[in-house]
Amino acid sequence: MAHRNRTEIRANWGDCDAAGIIFYPVYFRWFDECTQALLRSVGLDQRSLRDEFGIVGTAAVDASARFTAPVTYGDLLRTTSFVERWGTSSFTVYHRFDGEAEVMAVEGREVRIWAKRGADGRLRAEPIPDAFRGLLG
């Protein structure tokens, strides 16, 4: 079973749009924060990935969200994040945000690549090492 990380996020006034609900791009920032928290939960961060594995980072190449319940400022979101799918050089992180009474408010996915810089200076996807896969299951 995949390693799961759970966090809590308190929605703030500045996260809202004119209708008083969370402005949708904020969720994509939160997805990234949850991915970084997932990495920290196994003792990694983007710096340690660079140092230990010689990569530039885990670059996001695709992201999506499905909104199922409104969230407004002051609401507490309980998040669950885990690697849902492994590819050769990419992985998909699934995020679920539950609001009050454990009702799902948002679910999202980020596809990330194991990014290295090529001889030409451009980023490219490289195979993900088993040591990294093993940490996140």
C-alpha positions as CSV (number, residue, x, y, z in Angstrom):
1,M,0.0,0.0,0.0
2,A,1.2,3.5,-0.8
3,H,2.6,5.7,1.9
4,R,0.0,8.3,2.8
5,N,0.5,11.7,4.3
6,R,-2.3,13.7,6.1
7,T,-2.2,17.4,6.8
8,E,-4.7,20.1,7.7
9,I,-5.1,23.4,5.9
10,R,-7.1,26.4,7.3
11,A,-8.7,28.4,4.5
12,N,-8.0,32.1,4.9
13,W,-9.8,35.2,3.6
14,G,-7.1,35.9,1.1
15,D,-7.6,32.5,-0.5
16,C,-11.2,33.5,-1.5
17,D,-12.7,35.0,-4.6
18,A,-15.4,37.7,-4.8
19,A,-18.1,35.0,-4.0
20,G,-16.3,34.2,-0.7
21,I,-15.3,30.7,-1.8
22,I,-11.7,29.5,-2.4
23,F,-10.4,30.8,-5.7
24,Y,-9.6,27.6,-7.7
25,P,-5.9,28.3,-8.4
26,V,-5.3,28.2,-4.7
27,Y,-5.9,24.5,-4.7
28,F,-3.1,24.0,-7.1
29,R,-0.7,25.8,-4.7
30,W,-2.1,23.6,-1.9
31,F,-1.5,20.5,-4.1
32,D,2.1,21.4,-4.4
33,E,2.4,22.1,-0.6
34,C,0.8,18.7,0.1
35,T,3.3,17.0,-2.3
36,Q,6.2,18.6,-0.5
37,A,4.7,17.5,2.9
38,L,4.4,14.0,1.5
39,L,8.1,14.1,0.6
40,R,9.0,15.5,4.1
41,S,7.1,12.7,5.7
42,V,9.7,10.3,4.4
43,G,12.6,12.5,5.2
44,L,13.0,14.2,1.8
45,D,12.6,17.6,0.2
46,Q,13.6,19.2,-3.1
47,R,17.1,20.0,-1.7
48,S,17.8,16.5,-0.5
49,L,16.5,15.1,-3.8
50,R,19.1,17.2,-5.5
51,D,21.9,16.2,-3.1
52,E,21.0,12.5,-2.9
53,F,19.8,11.7,-6.4
54,G,21.4,14.5,-8.5
55,I,18.1,15.7,-10.0
56,V,16.8,19.2,-10.5
57,G,13.5,18.3,-8.8
58,T,10.1,16.7,-9.3
59,A,8.7,19.0,-11.9
60,A,4.9,19.1,-12.3
61,V,3.9,18.4,-16.0
62,D,0.1,18.1,-15.5
63,A,-2.4,18.9,-12.8
64,S,-6.2,18.5,-12.5
65,A,-8.9,19.1,-9.9
66,R,-12.5,18.1,-9.4
67,F,-14.5,20.4,-7.1
68,T,-17.3,18.7,-5.2
69,A,-18.2,21.0,-2.3
70,P,-17.6,24.7,-1.7
71,V,-15.0,25.8,0.8
72,T,-14.9,29.3,2.4
73,Y,-12.6,31.2,4.7
74,G,-12.3,29.7,8.2
75,D,-13.0,26.1,6.9
76,L,-10.6,23.4,8.0
77,L,-9.6,21.0,5.3
78,R,-8.1,17.6,6.1
79,T,-5.9,16.4,3.3
80,T,-4.7,13.0,2.2
81,S,-1.9,12.7,-0.4
82,F,-0.2,9.6,-1.9
83,V,1.5,8.4,-5.0
84,E,-1.4,6.8,-7.0
85,R,0.6,5.7,-10.1
86,W,4.2,5.1,-11.0
87,G,5.6,5.4,-14.5
88,T,9.1,4.9,-15.6
89,S,10.1,8.5,-15.2
90,S,6.9,10.0,-13.8
91,F,4.5,9.6,-10.9
92,T,1.0,10.8,-10.1
93,V,0.2,12.2,-6.7
94,Y,-3.4,12.0,-5.7
95,H,-4.8,14.6,-3.3
96,R,-8.1,14.5,-1.4
97,F,-9.3,17.5,0.6
98,D,-12.2,16.8,3.0
99,G,-14.2,19.5,4.7
100,E,-16.6,19.4,7.5
101,A,-18.1,16.0,8.4
102,E,-15.4,14.3,6.2
103,V,-17.3,15.4,3.0
104,M,-14.9,15.5,0.1
105,A,-14.5,19.1,-1.2
106,V,-11.8,18.6,-3.8
107,E,-9.8,15.8,-5.3
108,G,-6.8,16.5,-7.5
109,R,-3.9,14.9,-9.2
110,E,-0.4,16.1,-10.2
111,V,1.8,14.3,-12.7
112,R,5.4,14.9,-11.8
113,I,8.6,13.9,-13.6
114,W,12.0,12.9,-12.2
115,A,13.7,15.9,-13.8
116,K,17.4,16.1,-14.7
117,R,19.2,18.7,-16.8
118,G,20.6,17.4,-20.0
119,A,23.9,18.3,-21.7
120,D,22.0,21.0,-23.7
121,G,20.8,22.5,-20.4
122,R,17.1,21.5,-20.9
123,L,15.1,19.6,-18.4
124,R,14.3,16.0,-19.3
125,A,12.5,13.1,-17.6
126,E,14.8,10.3,-16.3
127,P,14.0,6.9,-14.8
128,I,12.9,7.1,-11.2
129,P,15.2,5.1,-8.9
130,D,13.9,2.2,-6.9
131,A,15.2,3.8,-3.7
132,F,12.7,6.7,-4.2
133,R,9.9,4.5,-5.1
134,G,10.5,2.3,-2.1
135,L,10.0,5.3,0.3
136,L,6.6,6.3,-1.1
137,G,5.4,2.8,-2.0
